[in-house]
Amino acid sequence: MADPKQEPEELIDIDALADEDGEAVELDELEILRAERDEMRDRFMRALADAENARKRGERDRREAEQYGGSKLARDMLPVYDNLKRALDAAGDHEGRSESMSALMEGVELTMRELLNIFEKHGISRISPEVGDKFDPQLHQAMFEAPLPDTKQGDIIQVAAEGFMLYDRLLRPAQVGVSSNPG
């Protein structure tokens, strides 16, 4: 094993090097060994860099899978939200409800609140545009265009369904009607 305090190889006297028979090592053979060493060092450094990149990529993929892995289930739960919202909207129109109907609607309201709490817990947020807001193609899906007096082109004139985000990714765009009036 080489002495760690040995001079750097550039300072080693090449004439002093000898093979097993005591003959001087030829300069060409030494250059070949140096070239092999440099190639091996380069390959080793590339392998280290590849391993580090793979580790970082694996960590990023793990985080994304943890954060966004449930997006398919979340997307499948959105119709449940829509149906509960429709039930609450329809029941809100009836003032003189019977006691059993009131209890049923209270249960639906509790179910809706629990669903919204679960959405919030898992990073799902609602996109709730209002009539008069500006249409944003990143968050909204235009279901129709219609000229409506006293509106500007690109204004939301009707909200058909709310949209949803999973952290910073769009699960479903809000479905809206948009004004086509020229500015």
C-alpha positions, 0 to 999 in steps of 0.5 A, a space after each residue: 500500500 502506498 504511503 499517503 505522504 508520498 510526493 504527488 505523482 508529477 514530482 516522482 522521478 520516472 527514471 527511478 521507477 522499475 518493474 519486477 526485473 529492475 528494468 526502467 518502466 517505459 514512459 509509454 506504459 506509464 502514460 497508458 496507466 495514467 490514461 486508464 486511471 483517469 478514465 476510471 476516475 471519470 467513470 467513478 465520478 459519473 457513477 456517483 453523479 448518476 447515483 445522486 441524481 437517482 436518489 434525488 429523483 426517487 425522493 421527488 417521486 416519493 413526495 409526489 406520490 404521497 401528495 398526489 397519489 390519491 388524485 384519482 380517488 379525489 376526482 371520483 369523489 367530486 360527483 358525491 360532492 355535486 350530488 350532496 350540493 344539489 340535494 341541499 340546494 333543492 331542499 333549501 327551496 322548501 320552507 315548510 318541511 316536516 320533522 322527518 324531512 328536516 332530520 334528513 336534511 340535517 344528516 345531508 348537511 353533516 355529511 357535506 361538512 364532513 366531506 369538505 373537512 376530509 377534502 381540506 385535510 387532504 389538500 383539496 380546495 374548491 374553485 368557486 367563481 362568482 358571476 362577474 369574475 373574469 374567465 381564467 382558462 387555467 381554472 375554468 372551463 367555458 360550457 357556453 358563450 352568450 351575449 348578455 347586456 351589461 357584461 364585458 367579453 370574458 366575464 363569467 355569467 353563470 356557474 354550472 359546477 365548482 372546480 377543485 384543486 389538489 394542492 397546486 394541481 387542477 382536479 376539475 375546472 369550474 364549469 362556467 358560462 362566459 359573456 361574448 359581448 364585445 368589450 
